[in-house]
Amino acid sequence: MIQTIEAVVDPDGNIRLTEPIKLSTSRRALVTILDEVPATQASETALMSEAVLAEDWLQPEEEAAWLHLQQMQSS
């Protein structure tokens, strides 16, 4: 059975699978290089930024400043 899985190839040619797989034996594989930036890279960057930005965003004065927008959304 042929199975397609997503992976990321770094500039040095190292291949990292985006999810774990189990195989009963070693298998051959074909690698197709896509032009687009992998979605996982973009989401990893966003997750890493979240903790740093939360230091500023999760302050009581920030919550107060945006409260009017939250109230409009729930109306």
N, C-alpha and C positions, 0 to 999 in steps of 0.2 A: 504494500500500500504506500503510495506517495503522500507525504504529509508536508504542508507548508507552515513554517513558523517564522515569526518576525525576529530579526536580530539587528544589532548596530555594529558597523565596522568602523573602528577609529582610524585616524590618519596613518597609524603604524601598521594597519592591517589586522589588528586583533579583533576577533569576532566575539560579541557578547549577546547571548540569547536574552530576549526580553521576558521569557518565562521558562521555568524548568521543564525538561522533558525526560522521559524514561525510554531507553532503548534496550532491547535484549542483547544486542551485539553492536559492534562498531558498524557504522553505515557511511556510505559516500554521501556527499551533499553538493548541491549547486548553489552558488551565491550570486544573486543579482543585485548590482549596486544601483540604487535609486537616486535621482537628483535632489529630492526633497530632504529637508531636515527632519530627522525622526521625531515623531510626536512625543516619545518618551523623553527626549532631551529637553524639549520645551517644557513639559510638565515637571521634570526634575528641577529645572531652574526656578520655576514658579514655587515649588514646594520649599526649596532652599531659601528663597526670598521671603516667604511667608513669616518665618520666625523672626527675622530681622525687622521686617515692617511692622509686625504685631507689637513690638516694643513701643512704637509711636502711636499706632492705630488703636490699641486697646486701652486707651486712657479715658477717664471719666469726661474730661473736657472734649475729647473727640466724639464720644458718644452723644454728648449734649449738642454739639454743633450739627450733627447729622440727624437728630431726632425728628425734626420736621419732615424729612424725606421718608423716614420709616413710617410716620403717621399717614402721609399721603398714599403710600403704597398699600397700606392695609384698609384704606377707605374704599 
